[in-house]
Amino acid sequence: MSYYKLLKNNKKYTLIRHRWLVILLALITAIAIIIYHQTNLKIKATPISQIIVSFPIEPTTFNPALIIESAYTLNYTYEGLVKENGQGEIEPSLAESWQTSPDKKQVIYTLRKGLKWSDGKPLTAEDVVFTYNEIYTNPAIPTYAKDFFIIGKNRTFPTVRKLDDWRVEFRLPEPFAPFIRATKLEILPAHIFRESVKIKDQEGRPKFMSTWGIDTPPENIIVNGPYTIESYTPSQRIIFRKNPYYWRKDAQGNSQPYIARVIGDIIPNQDTSLIQFRSGGLDYISVNTNYFSLLKHEEGKGKFTIYNGGLFIGSTAITFNLNKGSKNGQPLVNPIKSRWFNTVAFRQAIAYGINRQQILNNIYRGLGKLQNSPIAVQSKYYLPVQAGLKVYEYNLQKAKELLLKAGFKYNNQGQLLDEQGNIVRFSLTTNANNNILQAMGVLIKQNLSDLGIAVDFNPVATSIFINKLTQTFDWECQVLDVAVGQEPNDWANVWLPEAGWHFFNQESQAGQTPIIGRQVADWERKIGNLYIQAASEVDESNRKAIYVETQQITQEYLPFIYLVNPLSMVAVRNRIQGIEHSALLGTFWNSYDLKLTDIN
């Protein structure tokens, strides 16, 4: 073959090869594009299911035994041996069953088989025994839980022991009527916390006290509830992700919860929450009465439903700081003002001087009822007004008569003075991020000015408000939301004088600067003793009679002046199915049962 002919054939072969290469590259590119789009379409068709809710308060800890103000996280992350449902009934949770002895002094719980912590480690009876013996009843750890397990006049705790990996025995010193309900408290992981309970810091406190602060990596926070903490961005949000080891399954064997992620935006201001909900940025909002008419009008167009759970298990109230003690050499309350606050007639006059009906009509738009007791109206232990519960209807004349009889007097300008001629003036504090409480404070200030009392109304940031109430105790009078219980013993920690939430005359707790000179009044001690007695009474009629007496005392001596019990209302996007809003437990008590009809 000639050189020319060979070159021509090579050129032809090269051209053909190049054409095939171009075709092959085009084919590969096309396949890649198809795969890319199919993958993208698949991702877009199956995004992660999530809802966005709002939280009003920044967390200060993720330690479940130490949480006070940010307890909303516990709804998603932890469970106890039993669980309270939306109707207030007790159901099995981590424990599948329990047996109570005929003398009511022994309870044996049987755990579910196969329980696991979110790190995959087994959850066994060892965790239950550790939680109760090493944390909840540990005198060096100021957990709120211990107040629910002080039994009888001797103030003793149950003994807790492991029978085997799945059974735990509680032995009570005497019968304790609310015991099963009390074991809804969160179970904590022994394999995580055991060393921190034993080891002390430089101040001699268990390292447990500083374990799982807000700077803890979320993957180190081990839970047993439906969700784990995926991430936390201070002042912005907490994100919860489905716990793959959570025990619940539906009737078809599908693992729960159904919703993969819950995003909790931290929004202290109620108006901001409203704006975000209306713009579609939130799937849920608590409906205060200022927003009810507006949201009701937008309910259909906004594709959400307003749920009304009835009267809230809680109330608004004002309370005076009755603590006569000192910290670091300084009295918690100015001694002059302390004398006023600790005068029963003074507190009763304040109660008569507040126009509660005006608060209900003007601030709550009539959506609620006046509250007169620390026990909820839904409770079988509630003492109705018709049965003798004392109430304080608005009566300026009666208020002035009480003040004059107690030694107060008026000057020519109509100002109220005490026996020493001091002008009666005090500071009223509330949460600046709560619009309802702020409006209430303004009305209370106006009402009391008609009694000649000067009130310096001082709304403060939520963190400062809580810190004053639980840590520094340097406040005079507060208007706040308070709990009123269906089961009275659920709030025994408010009424036992040494308990952690005895706000109106707080005792210093473990790790706090001691209070010197604190005094407990006879009526105050009496209430605490009655709560102890009622908890140990198994006869329901006798229990009811004891709680009747507690309500008569609280309304006579007024550690809290109860104001209004609002309706419990929320607005939730219609795409969230399974909502069973409860005035007792809120909206997401059954978060594991909720489903989405569509995913945005």
Phi, psi and omega in degrees: 000138181288159179299321181296315182295322179296318179295320179297316179295321178296320178296319179296317180297318179297318180297316179297318180298318179298319179298316179295323177297316179299315180297317181296316178297319178297319180295315178300317180298317180298317179298317180299318180296318180297314179299317180301312182292322178296319178296315180296318179297321179296317179296317181292330182283336182231063176289166180293136179281131182206157172232156180240121180239175178240143175243133186277345190228138175288134177291150174248348177198156172250011177281112187298335181280344185247355183292133173238295189280335183249042183293349178302333180294332183293334178300332184260335194248338186223154174223162178249192179296323178234172181221144175266130178270180186296341177266003179085009180271148180269131180234158174297149175225254176297328174270131179277340180197168175207154179232135179246134181290159180302328181274004176065019184246005176221130176230128178245122178260140174248118181285157172292146177282143175083012178295143179221152170280168184291349174266007177089353180285147180296142172258118186229184178302332179301322178292322179294312180299316178300314183302313184281317185280324187260341183242298188295328180252014180280118183295342181273354182243114184278060178277144180297337189294328186298334182294341181272354185238015174276110191250132172076176182296334181276358176055051181256158180261158172295154170267138185236129179217154180274127176270318172200191185298339186241355183236138179231134179253130170251125175248124185260144178293335176199166180304144184220099191304317183270019189299311183301316179299323183293337182278016170283354180299149188296138172270135185249155184280116181295322184291344177265317191263346190304313182293323183292336176286325183280321186279137180256149175274187184296336180266006177084009179265150176302139178298343175307327183297335180247011181275138180064050170287182184288351177265004180288131175305130185306326182292346179270353180268109187262130188231172175234004183269189185292337184229149169259166175271114181280317181199158176220123176246110184310136178066007180237294185198160169241132179247128178253138178238147182309130178279113184293345181256009180295144192279337188287140171223150179278183185297337180268001179088007179282137180288147178244159003286164180277326180277126189285329186214141174239123178257121180253101177283131181274108185228093182294329186270127183293324179296322178295319177300318180298314180300315182292324178293315182294332180273358178093005182279346178232148177264355187207145172208143172283132187262104172276166190293339176295332186260351191301309183299316180299310182291325178298322179293328184264003189304312182290309182297324182277358179055049175221167180234137174268121179258132178247111182271006184087193182298131181295145173277076183170169183208165167265151183201163167244149180217143177259148176281107184267006184285122180266006185274181181228153173231134180054036177082000181245133178296141178296325180231138175311125185305327178296311180292325179300323177296320177298306186300326182272005173270117185301318181299327178296312180295322178294322178296319177300318180298317178291335185274353180262125181276086184293326179295324176296319177299314180298316184287313188276321185266318183264001179055029180078004183271072181164192178218159175291140181252140183226012187206153172283358178249135185295149179295337179285347186279145176289350179263000182292135176264111181290158177301320182296337181265006173118007178289128181287137178232160182238087176286151183303120184203092183297322182296315179295322178299315181293323179296318178298318181294316181294321180294331181275002176103000175282165181208169180244144174267184184294337179272004180081012178277142178277131178238153174272185184298331180271003179087008177284133176294133181279109182213132178214167182263134176248121184249149172207178180280116184293341182271000180251105184298323181295312180296324177297314179297322179295318179299322178296316179293320179296318177302316179295315180302313185286338174295332176291343175266002182082014182260129178269125180244125174266103184276125190224083174292138181230165179300153184306315182297320179291318180302311181291321180298319178296321184286327189245346186236300187274329179063019181263072178219164181251307180214142180227146167250127191207169170274133179232156179276139168234125194264150170282316170260109186306325183293345176298339180240029175299332180290351172273328191258339175285125188302333180262004186283166188288338182243030178280065197302322188286345175207070191287135170269144176294143182259174181305130179091350179263159175298128183298145173265126182258132175086011177295140180236143178249122181290157181301316181294326179294316177295323180298316179300314179300317180295322179293323178295320176297315181297317182296322181294331181270358182265120182268344177279119187296323180293322177292320178300316181298319180298323179293317181290332172301316180296321179297321181291324177295322180289315182296326179281340176280317187260346170052057169297328169237135172260102185286144186244276186228138174255106184280168171286146178267105184232142176221157173243130184226137177302141183294340180291344177269114183256149178098009180294127174231070185301134184234132174294338180282314191237357179093202190265326189250028178296334178246046184304331181291341181265350186285144178229163176249135178279334175211163181239119181272000000 
